[in-house]
Amino acid sequence: MGPRGGRGAASPALALCPPGLPRRWERSGNRNNREEGRGRSAARSGGGGGRGRCRRPRRRFAGAQGTPGHPPQTPRCPPRSLKFAGMAKTTSLSCRVLEGKDLPAKDVSGSSDPYCVVKVDNEVVARTATVWKSLNPFWGEEITLLLRHGFHSLTIYVLDEDTIGQDDVIGKVSLSHQQISAEPQGIDRWLSLAPVSPDQEVQGEIHLELQVPERGHPRVLRCHLIEARDLAPRDPSGSSDPFGRVSCCGHTLETAVIKKTRFPHWDEVLEFELPEGELGEAVLSVEVWDWDIVGKNDFLGRVEFSLDTVCPGPTRGWFQLLPFPSTTKDHGGQLGALRLAVRLLEDTVLPPQHYQPLIQLLTEPVLCPAQSPEGTALAVLEEVTSGESRQDVATKLVMIFLDQGLAVPLLDYLTTRELARTTDPNILFRSNSLASKSMEQFMKVVGLPYLHEVLKPVVNRIFEEKKYVELDPSKMELSRGRRISFKGSLLEVQVRESSLELLKGYLGDIVDAIVGSVDRCPLPMRVAFKQLRRRVEERFPSAQHEEVRYFSISAFLFLRFFAPAVLTPKLFQLREQHAEPCTGRTLLLLAKALQSIGNLGLQLGQGKEPWMAPLNAVLLPSVTRVRAFLDALVTVESPKAGEVPVPQGHPQPSATIKEGPLHTCPEQGVALLPRFAFKKRHFRLSTQALACAKTPGGQVLSSIPVEQIRAVEQVDKGAFQHPHVLQVVAQDDTGQLHTTYLQCKRPARVPAGTLGCAPFLLSPQSALELWQWLWALRRATSANRDTLPTCHPGTFRAGRWTCCLRPARAAPGCSRTHGTVVLGEWSDLGDPAVAAQSLYGHLRAALAGGPVGSAGAGPPCPGQAGGLVGDRLQKVLRDLDIAHDAFTDRYETPEPPPKPLPALRPPAPPSASPSAHPGRGRDASGATEGTRGQQPGTGCIL
C-alpha cells in the first residue's frame, strides 16, 4: 500500500505490463468507485443507492470449509459422490511452441531477443530459450503436462529479454479449454498476438455461499463472502489489500479491507432485497479489489451468477475469479504471430482391476512363447497401429511390461517378428517400427542413470568451455580467429586445426567413457542385446552377414541412444537448458562422429560432407574398440526363467534429476532475522532422495526421501523479503510434517530498489532456477500418495501466518497445492492403468474403423486375425466399453452407445490419427464441478 498516482505503480503481479501501459478503467454499469477512485464510506452505507444493507454476523461461519461442489458462474446443487473407487480423470496437454514471425522491434538496434513463457491457468509451467536478435524466431520446444485437476486456459506470453532493466512484453496468445477441446486433432496454426491488459491478468478463487429464498416478503438474497485465496499481488511488497464488492439489482455493498494478504478471510454476509415477481436476467456480481490509499483501486477478479440459475437452497463452493470481458480490438497482426501446436487428451481411467484381462491378453505370447505369434493381442495391436500413434503405443507397452517384469521378453517377441519380415539385413531396424520404438523407449527408461554416468562429465565440460568448433568452410566465422591476418586461407587453416584438435579430444573422452562402461551398463539392457544378437544370427547365419550382429546392437545403442543424447542433452536430462548456438554446433559435429562409429565406419568417405574426413583417423580405431565393447556387453548370463528383474517405477540406481547450489533454511530458523537464516548448500535431487552437502560430491549432511515429500510449493515474496523461495513439506516416520525452505540466488540484472516489476524481471536467472527446481521436485514426487491438498505459502512468525494472518500454527493451509507435472518425453513411467487405458483406446478406435464415437464401421475382412484370441480380445474391449458406459450413465451426460466391434482385422490407414482419440473419455469441453479443473497459482506469471 502506498502512493499510486493515476493508475498507480506497475503491478508486481502483472510484471508482464511495462510501465505506462494504460488500464481500461471505464466500464459500463454502476461502478462509480472504479472510475473516480473515491473513498469507500459511501459504498459501505449502500453507495450504489437503493435498499441494500450489510450485516456483520457473529463469526458463526468462521473456519468453515466449503466443498468444491460448484463450477464457476453456474452454481449447482452439491454433486453426487463417485462410487467407482480408484477411478480418475486424467488430462494431458501437449504444447509445442514452434516459431514467431513479424514481431515488433523492442531494442534500439531494431531487433528483439524474444522468448516465451507458457502458463496454465495461474501457474507458469515452461519458459523457452531466448532467440537473440531476431524478429522471426524459431524455438521448436515441446512440453507435455499432466494436469490432475484439468485446466481452464492456456496462455503463451512473448517477451523481449533485456540485459539492463525489465523485459518488455510483446504480446500473448490465449486458448481456452473449450477452444482446444473443440479440435480433437489438435491446433496447429499461426495465431496473432494480442496485447497484454492488466485487467485480464487475474488469478485466484473466492469461497462463497449464496442463498435465494423461493418465496417470502421481502425476498432477501444472502451472499456470504467467506474467504479468497491465491489473489494476485498488486503492491510492491508482493501482497495486496483486498476487499469484496457485491452488486445486485442496482445496489452495491462492500466488505472490510483485509490488509497485506493474498488470502483474505472476510466471513461477512451481504444481504439484498430482491424485487417482486420474476427475476428475469438479474445478475449477482462479486468483485475483488485491491484497496489503495492514494490512486485508484486495482482489480483482482470477478465472478457473476444469474439469479435464476442459483439453487433455492444454499449454494456453497470455491469459484475461480475471472477477468472483465475483453474489449481488446484486433490489432491486425501488428504485434506479430505465434505458431503453436496444441493437443488435449482427456481420459476416464477405470480402477486397475478392469484392465487386468487386457494386460493378461497382451502378456500371453510373452509368457507362452510356444503360442503362434499370429493372432495374438500383441500381433493385433502391432497390425492396427499407424505410424502416427506408434510412439505412444510403444511407450505404453514398455510401461506395462516393465511393471510386469517382462520388458525384455517383450522386446524379444517384437524383434523376432521384425526379423521375420526383413529380407535385406542392410535395412534392419532402420524403420520406426513398433519393435524399434519399443527398444528405444526401453533403453531410455532403464538406461537413464547409465547414460548420465557415461556422458554427463564430457557434456558438462563442453558447455562450460564454450569453445568455437567448425570444420565446414562455408560456415566458418573467421572473425573468431585468435589473431588477425590478411591471408584468409591461413586463418581458415588455423580455425580448422584448432577445431579438429578440440573434436578429437572430446570424441576420445566420449569413446573412452563408453567402451569402459561394460560393467555399469544395466543388466536388463545387456540381456536384451544378447537376445537380439542371437535372433539376428539365427535369421542371417551366413558369414557375409557377420557385421549385422554388431550393427543390430550399435544401431540402437549409438544411433538411438548415445548420439541423440549428445545432440540434445536437455531432452535426456543431461542439461537443464538447450545449448547456445556455438556449443550446439560442437555437439552436432560430435553426434555426427558418433553416428559414423555406430555405423561401424561402413559409410566413411561416402557422405556429402567431405570436410568431416579429417576425423577418420580417430573414427576408424574407435570402430575397432566399439566392436570389442559390444562383444563384452553381451557376455552375460540370462536368468533361468527368461525374465530379467527390471526395477518397477523409477530405474535403479537412482538417476540424478537436478543438482546445484541452493540456500536452505529449516523451519526452526524462521523466527529471528529470516532473511539471514539461509545457508548455502549443494543439493542433489535423485529419483530416491533430495540430499544436501556443503560442496559438490561432499558428505551428505541431510536428505529427504522422495516418497516422504507431501508438497512442493512456492513461498510468497513477503515471507522472507526475497521472491525466489520454495518450500518442501515432508512427513517423517512418526507422521509429523516438517518444512524446509530453499532459496534460489542468482545475480540480478536490475539495480536494487527497482519497484513495480515482478520477481521474474528483477532476477530472471533466479526465477528460472526456482521454476526448474519446482518442476523437478513435483515430477519426482508425482507418484506419491497422501499428498497435501493445501498448504501455507507463507511462514509462521510473530504468532501468525504471514500469508493468511491466522494465529494458529495448526490452521489448515490457505492455498491449494499444485498438481501440474511437466513430463519428459519418455522417462516418466506413470500409472500402468493409464497406459492400459491408452492401449484400449488405440485398439477400440482402430478395430471400430475410426475414432471412438465415429459412425458405423466397415464390414469385417474374412481370413484375418480371429479365433479364440480374437473373440477374447473383443470380449475384453466390450467389457471395458460397458464399464465406461456405466460410469458415463451414472455421473456424466449420456453419450451415444458405441458401435459394435467388427471381427478383428487390420484397418485401412485412418484419416485421423488414433493417438488423438485414445480412450473413451468424454469430450473435454464438459464442465467439471467445484474446483476440479481449476489450477490457481501462488504467484504471478512473471
Order of alpha helices (4+ residues) and beta strands (2+ residues): alpha-alpha-beta-beta-beta-beta-beta-beta-beta-alpha-beta-beta-beta-beta-beta-beta-beta-beta-beta-beta-alpha-alpha-alpha-alpha-alpha-alpha-alpha-alpha-alpha-alpha-alpha-alpha-beta-beta-beta-beta-beta-alpha-beta-beta-alpha-alpha-beta-beta-beta-beta-beta-alpha-alpha
